[in-house]
Amino acid sequence: MQRKISAVLFDMDGLLLDTEQVVLDCFRQTCAGLGLSDMDHVLYQCIGLRRADSRLVLERGLGHLVDLAEFDTSWERRIESRLADNVPVKPGAEKLLQQLQARDIPRVVATSTTSVVAIENLKTAGLYPLITTVLGGEQVENGKPDPEIYLKAAALAGYEPGDCAAFEDSDPGTLAAVRSGALTVQVPDLRPPSAQTLALGHVVADDLYAGALRIGLISA
């Protein structure tokens, strides 16, 4: 018997918005501009993390090679330029959000990105009117993979985590969602799930809509 889902919690980057590929492209361009190559592994370790936690990863991976402040400035400028007028949406995201809105099911974004940037990007993408609430990474004490953001997102929706479905793309985010007790669906983006993440026993799907079908959130 499938669980009744009263609210849906969504990660944003790489799940609702196709922004992680933009971030990766800009990372590669910034590295190339500073004479670095084959550094993708550093960026991959940042996926799903808050800015402060990502900064620690960058310090370990790049701090001995470049001026990190210079790197950050150049990288951020490239990202902002790419996303200023066009924030791409992931397949199935708008359709799923519209269906949930029509059924009056709360839709909470739980993202490691700051709330101001998240809202701006959702507005540019045209998805913001379909979202009930946005919870940014600066609004919790502990970032993913800690479950705090999903526990708080469920509370904002007005339900217990066990009454919610959570959609994620990254391993840290998926671990956070599973730990919260939400019914978790992972839709991988830049990286496939690790063996350790797959062992969590959650649902893995090719896209958002397929994942929603798998857990009975929508019907074909």
KABEL-V928357 format. One record per run of one state. SS is the DSSP state (hx for helix, st for strand, lp for the rest). FROM is the first residue (numbers start at 1). TO is the last residue. If there is no record, write none. Layout:
# KABEL-V928357
ss:SS from:FROM to:TO
ss:SS from:FROM to:TO
This chain:
# KABEL-V928357
ss:lp from:1 to:6
ss:st from:7 to:10
ss:lp from:11 to:12
ss:st from:13 to:13
ss:lp from:14 to:16
ss:st from:17 to:17
ss:lp from:18 to:19
ss:hx from:20 to:33
ss:lp from:34 to:39
ss:hx from:40 to:44
ss:lp from:45 to:50
ss:hx from:51 to:62
ss:lp from:63 to:67
ss:hx from:68 to:83
ss:lp from:84 to:88
ss:st from:89 to:89
ss:lp from:90 to:92
ss:hx from:93 to:102
ss:lp from:103 to:105
ss:st from:106 to:110
ss:lp from:111 to:114
ss:hx from:115 to:125
ss:lp from:126 to:127
ss:hx from:128 to:130
ss:lp from:131 to:132
ss:st from:133 to:135
ss:lp from:136 to:136
ss:hx from:137 to:139
ss:lp from:140 to:147
ss:hx from:148 to:157
ss:lp from:158 to:160
ss:hx from:161 to:163
ss:st from:164 to:168
ss:lp from:169 to:170
ss:hx from:171 to:180
ss:lp from:181 to:182
ss:st from:183 to:186
ss:lp from:187 to:194
ss:hx from:195 to:198
ss:lp from:199 to:202
ss:st from:203 to:204
ss:lp from:205 to:207
ss:hx from:208 to:214
ss:lp from:215 to:220
